[in-house]
Amino acid sequence: MANHEVFSMEDLDKFHTRDKLLEFLKEKAYPLDKVLDTLRYEEELIRLQGELVKLQN
């Protein structure tokens, strides 16, 4: 999401299931491929940061 749109807390409360999240993204016309890419990137970043901390100890 290039313009860095943010979900509101009200929106986040709706995401109790994967289907609800996908439904929301489709309703808001978010590009699902970009959302998934961002989530994968952030997951990998967290993993790598953990590895960096391990190497520093």
C-alpha positions in Angstrom: 0.0 0.0 0.0 2.1 2.8 -1.3 0.2 5.6 0.4 0.5 3.9 3.8 -3.2 3.7 4.6 -3.9 2.6 8.1 -6.7 0.4 9.4 -8.7 1.9 12.3 -9.1 0.1 15.6 -12.7 -0.4 14.7 -11.6 -2.1 11.4 -9.1 -4.3 13.2 -11.8 -5.5 15.6 -13.6 -7.0 12.6 -10.8 -9.3 11.6 -11.6 -12.4 13.7 -11.1 -14.7 10.8 -9.1 -14.8 7.6 -12.3 -14.6 5.6 -13.4 -11.4 7.4 -10.0 -9.8 6.6 -10.2 -10.7 2.9 -13.8 -9.5 2.7 -12.8 -6.2 4.2 -9.8 -5.8 1.9 -12.0 -6.5 -1.1 -14.7 -4.0 0.0 -12.1 -1.3 0.4 -10.5 -2.2 -2.9 -7.1 -2.8 -1.3 -4.7 -4.6 -3.7 -4.5 -8.0 -2.0 -1.2 -8.9 -3.6 0.5 -5.8 -2.1 -1.1 -6.4 1.3 0.2 -9.9 1.3 3.7 -8.8 0.1 3.8 -6.3 2.9 2.8 -8.8 5.5 5.4 -11.3 4.3 8.0 -8.6 4.3 7.2 -7.5 7.9 7.2 -11.1 9.1 10.6 -11.7 7.5 11.9 -8.4 9.0 10.8 -9.5 12.5 12.5 -12.9 12.0 15.7 -11.3 10.8 15.7 -8.7 13.7 15.5 -11.7 16.1 18.5 -13.3 14.4 20.5 -10.0 14.6 19.8 -9.9 18.4 21.0 -13.4 18.8 24.2 -12.6 16.9 24.8 -9.6 19.1 24.8 -11.6 22.3 
